[in-house]
Structures are given as structure tokens and as C-alpha cells.
Amino acid sequence: QVQLVESGGGLVQAGGSLRLSCAASESIFKFSDMAWYRQAPGKQRELVAFSTRGGLTNYADSVKGRFTISRDNAKNTLYLQMNSLKPEDTAVYYCNQRFVWAGAPWGQGTQVTVSS
């Protein structure tokens, strides 16, 4: 059974910071590019950032310069450091593989709310 457990979300003021964590099962983490996604009400889930197993990273234009993705392969854990948060960052944040096939499992996500 795959496991994806996100944590670290919360309510912050604009300009504040949060660090999200994702504990993933080895079956997902092993051999995979891992990614953070987010979904706001009424919007489709979008890719925020991904990290290859070797630590190479890529970011959506909307978060470049503000968010940092990292991974600890020994702990099967993915992180997202979120700085200079904006109200438009408000969403439920999820972790998963970079390429998620139809029907693949998702975790419950962690809520990030940024007030103006």
C-alpha cells in the first residue's frame, strides 16, 4: 500500500513562511521524481515544483524565487519551504510523483491559507 502523508500547513499572514513535509512510501519515492502540487477551490490541481531523485529541481513561474523543494532520500521525505507567501498561494498542497498516472492514489494534503 502506498503512503503519502503531507503536513506543515497552516494559517499565515501575507509575507510569512511555512515548511511543508511529505512522508512517502518507498514504493513511490524510490526511482521517482517527486513533486508538490496544489489545488484551490474551483481550480484544477497544478504542479508547484518537482525534484528528481538526484536533487535537480524545477518550479512553476508563480513560485520561483519564493519556494524551495528538497528531498531526503534516506527518509523518503519531501519538503517545500515556502517564503514570501501570497494570498494566491492559498490551497491544499499535495505531494506525489512527478508523473501521476490516472487512478493513482493521492494523500489528504495539507491546507495552506494566506491572509492579506
C-alpha positions as CSV (number, residue, x, y, z in Angstrom):
1,Q,0.0,0.0,0.0
2,V,1.4,3.4,-1.0
3,Q,1.6,6.1,1.6
4,L,1.6,9.9,1.1
5,V,1.3,12.0,4.3
6,E,1.5,15.7,4.0
7,S,2.0,18.0,7.0
8,G,3.1,21.5,8.0
9,G,0.3,23.6,6.6
10,G,-1.5,26.4,8.5
11,L,-2.7,30.0,8.5
12,V,-0.2,32.7,7.9
13,Q,-0.1,36.4,7.1
14,A,1.0,37.5,3.6
15,G,4.8,37.6,3.6
16,G,5.1,34.8,6.1
17,S,6.7,31.4,5.7
18,L,5.8,27.7,6.1
19,R,7.6,24.5,5.6
20,L,5.7,21.5,4.3
21,S,6.7,17.9,4.7
22,C,5.7,14.8,2.9
23,A,6.3,11.3,4.2
24,A,6.1,8.9,1.2
25,S,6.3,5.2,0.9
26,E,9.4,3.8,-0.7
27,S,7.3,2.3,-3.5
28,I,6.5,5.9,-4.6
29,F,9.7,7.6,-3.6
30,K,12.2,5.1,-5.0
31,F,13.3,5.7,-8.6
32,S,10.9,8.7,-8.8
33,D,10.9,12.4,-9.5
34,M,8.8,13.8,-6.6
35,A,6.6,16.8,-6.8
36,W,4.4,19.2,-4.9
37,Y,1.0,20.1,-6.3
38,R,-1.7,22.4,-5.0
39,Q,-5.4,22.8,-5.6
40,A,-7.5,25.8,-4.7
41,P,-11.3,25.7,-4.6
42,G,-12.8,25.8,-8.1
43,K,-9.4,25.2,-9.7
44,Q,-7.7,22.2,-11.1
45,R,-4.7,20.7,-9.3
46,E,-1.5,22.3,-10.5
47,L,2.2,21.4,-10.3
48,V,4.1,23.6,-8.0
49,A,7.6,22.1,-8.1
50,F,9.4,18.8,-8.6
51,S,12.7,17.3,-7.6
52,T,14.5,14.4,-9.2
53,R,16.0,11.7,-7.1
54,G,19.3,13.3,-7.6
55,G,18.0,16.6,-6.3
56,L,17.6,18.6,-9.6
57,T,14.6,21.0,-9.2
58,N,12.0,22.9,-11.3
59,Y,9.4,25.4,-10.2
60,A,6.2,26.9,-11.5
61,D,6.7,30.5,-12.6
62,S,4.3,31.6,-9.9
63,V,6.5,30.4,-7.1
64,K,10.0,30.8,-8.5
65,G,12.3,32.7,-6.0
66,R,9.9,32.1,-3.1
67,F,9.6,28.3,-2.7
68,T,12.3,25.7,-2.4
69,I,11.7,21.9,-2.9
70,S,14.1,19.4,-1.4
71,R,14.2,15.7,-0.6
72,D,15.8,13.3,1.9
73,N,16.1,10.0,0.0
74,A,17.2,8.2,3.2
75,K,14.0,9.2,4.9
76,N,11.7,9.1,1.9
77,T,10.6,12.6,2.8
78,L,9.9,15.6,0.5
79,Y,10.0,19.2,1.7
80,L,8.7,22.5,0.5
81,Q,10.0,25.7,2.1
82,M,7.5,28.5,1.3
83,N,8.6,32.1,1.8
84,S,7.0,35.4,1.0
85,L,3.6,33.8,0.9
86,K,0.8,35.5,-1.0
87,P,-2.9,35.1,-0.7
88,E,-3.0,33.4,-4.1
89,D,-0.9,30.6,-2.6
90,T,-3.9,29.5,-0.6
91,A,-4.7,25.9,-1.5
92,V,-4.4,22.4,-0.4
93,Y,-0.9,21.1,-1.0
94,Y,-0.2,17.6,-2.1
95,C,2.9,15.5,-2.8
96,N,3.2,12.8,-5.3
97,Q,5.4,11.5,-8.2
98,R,6.2,14.0,-10.9
99,F,4.2,11.9,-13.4
100,V,0.9,10.6,-11.8
101,W,-1.0,8.1,-13.9
102,A,-4.7,8.1,-14.0
103,G,-6.2,6.5,-10.9
104,A,-3.0,6.7,-8.9
105,P,-3.5,7.4,-5.1
106,W,-3.2,10.8,-3.5
107,G,-2.8,11.8,0.1
108,Q,-5.2,14.1,2.0
109,G,-3.0,17.1,1.5
110,T,-2.3,19.9,3.9
111,Q,-4.1,23.2,3.9
112,V,-2.2,26.4,3.4
113,T,-4.1,29.7,4.0
114,V,-2.5,33.0,3.5
115,S,-4.4,36.1,4.7
116,S,-3.8,39.6,3.2
